Amino acid sequence: MHLKIVTTALATLLFLSATPARADAIDGNWCNPDFGRMEIQGTSITTPGGNRTTGAYDRHASRYVAPSGEPSSGADVDMVLVDDDTMHRVVAPGADATIEVWRRCRAQVS
């Protein structure tokens, strides 16, 4: 009986260690069918308009000011990680806020 418990425990540990790691940070490439793509790498952000800017960074959230020439230019843009594959992007936080749902971009297949 003892051997069966040890074998089961070892099999469970092997299975769990073989499971791919899940992202738990906002860093990465994000897509939205209406707004395009954006990238977050720490404080470095490439906006949906293709502009590179910097912002405030927390592992699960980020904030930047929309650059000139983009919709909502000058407005604060907050991004919050909802789960591993979903982020909410809030443009102009406050009463007039627009909340956008972004998903991690799928890997491209060549």
Buried (B, 14 or more C-beta within 10 A) or exposed (E): EEEEEEEEEEEEEEEEEEEEEEEEEBBBBBBBEEBEBBBBEEEBBBBBBEBEBEBEBEEEBBBBBBBEEBEEEEBBBBBBBEEEBEBBBBBBBEEEEEEBEBEBBEEEEE
